[in-house]
Amino acid sequence: MKFWRRYWYWIGGVLFVLLAFLMGLWGCDHLPKIQVILIFSWMAMLVHQVEEYGFPGGMPSITNMAAFREKEAPERYPFNAQQCFICNVFLCYVFYILAICFPNVIWLGASQVLCVLVQLAAHGLLINFSLKDFYNPGLGSTVFLQLPVAIYYIWYVCTTMPEQAWQLWIGVPGAIIAMLICFIAPVLLMRNRKNPYPFAEEEMYGYHKEKVLEIWQDSKPSILQKVGLK
């Protein structure tokens, strides 16, 4: 478990490669197309996680130091390795796999693919605002993988099963609720400066290390502190 917690995103990258071979050699020809789209959506999420934590990485420091400006224990508060592991593997994987297992439940699939709306808001606006830049780890896969898959899913449902297209609207609040349950709530509920799960030094920093450290040393309160989320 310790090994999995430390390298979960690279293990997810290996899973992406295995899924790529599976879908290329068998899945695309034998599975229902809507199920294929949902599997590709999960694969896009696996790439997204590698981008955030593996290469270029640096999401722990961006979250704790640039966004929350944590001074006392930035390596483990409010975001720590255990929360990260639970959120991105156990909760996120289950959510994505449920939609894949029940592809005809359109609102569930829509909730899965439309998580890109929350990702765009987080990576395209909030995190970029914190870093004062146009890129952060996770934005690339959001724009070039998750967004196209979501658009294609919506198009496919509207053109091949228009009688169920109304369920796409349920996907908007469904995606927001899913992101709250899978990512935001665990961080807020499990935050503890004395927890025994710090991020390893090599996974703490990545892209924008210098800028993160510069922002962290700034004494001005962050936007998250101003709205009472710290």
Disulfide bonds with the S-S distance in Angstrom:
none
